[in-house]
């Protein structure tokens, strides 16, 4: 039986400067997910129906319910924490 063992990132503190990045990653996570669903033939529907391939989540990130945004935010936060835990630095270049 498969037993998930994600790396413990609970000790990683995300600097305030990276918190803005979290929301940008979360939105992109949703966009990638939505593009994949559309490519698989899914369309918007008021309820999720796997047989009909409809989901209410095929909307712009801004229009998602907060619980769906939180799912994407958690993915983004854990990704940033893992990058930092592995010793990488995230730095924005000056434009």
C-alpha positions, 0 to 999 in steps of 0.5 A, spaced: 500 500 500 502 506 498 504 511 503 505 518 502 511 521 505 511 529 503 518 532 506 516 536 512 516 543 511 513 546 517 519 549 519 520 553 513 518 561 514 516 564 507 518 571 507 513 576 506 516 578 499 514 571 497 507 571 499 505 575 493 508 570 489 504 565 492 497 568 489 500 568 482 503 561 483 496 559 485 492 562 479 497 559 475 496 552 478 488 553 476 490 555 469 494 549 468 489 545 471 483 548 467 487 548 460 488 540 462 481 539 463 479 543 457 483 539 453 480 533 455 473 535 453 471 538 460 466 544 460 463 548 465 457 546 469 453 548 475 455 541 478 461 536 477 459 530 473 464 526 471 460 522 466 458 529 462 465 532 464 462 538 467 465 542 473 463 548 476 471 550 477 472 552 469 472 559 471 477 564 472 481 564 478 478 570 481 471 567 480 473 561 484 470 560 491 475 561 496 475 553 498 477 552 491 482 558 491 485 555 498 486 548 495 491 552 489 494 556 495 496 550 499 499 547 493 503 554 491 505 555 499 508 548 499 511 548 493 515 555 495 516 551 502 519 545 498 524 550 494 526 554 500 527 547 504 532 544 499 536 550 499 534 554 493 533 562 493 527 565 490 529 572 487 526 577 483 530 580 478 530 588 477 526 590 471 
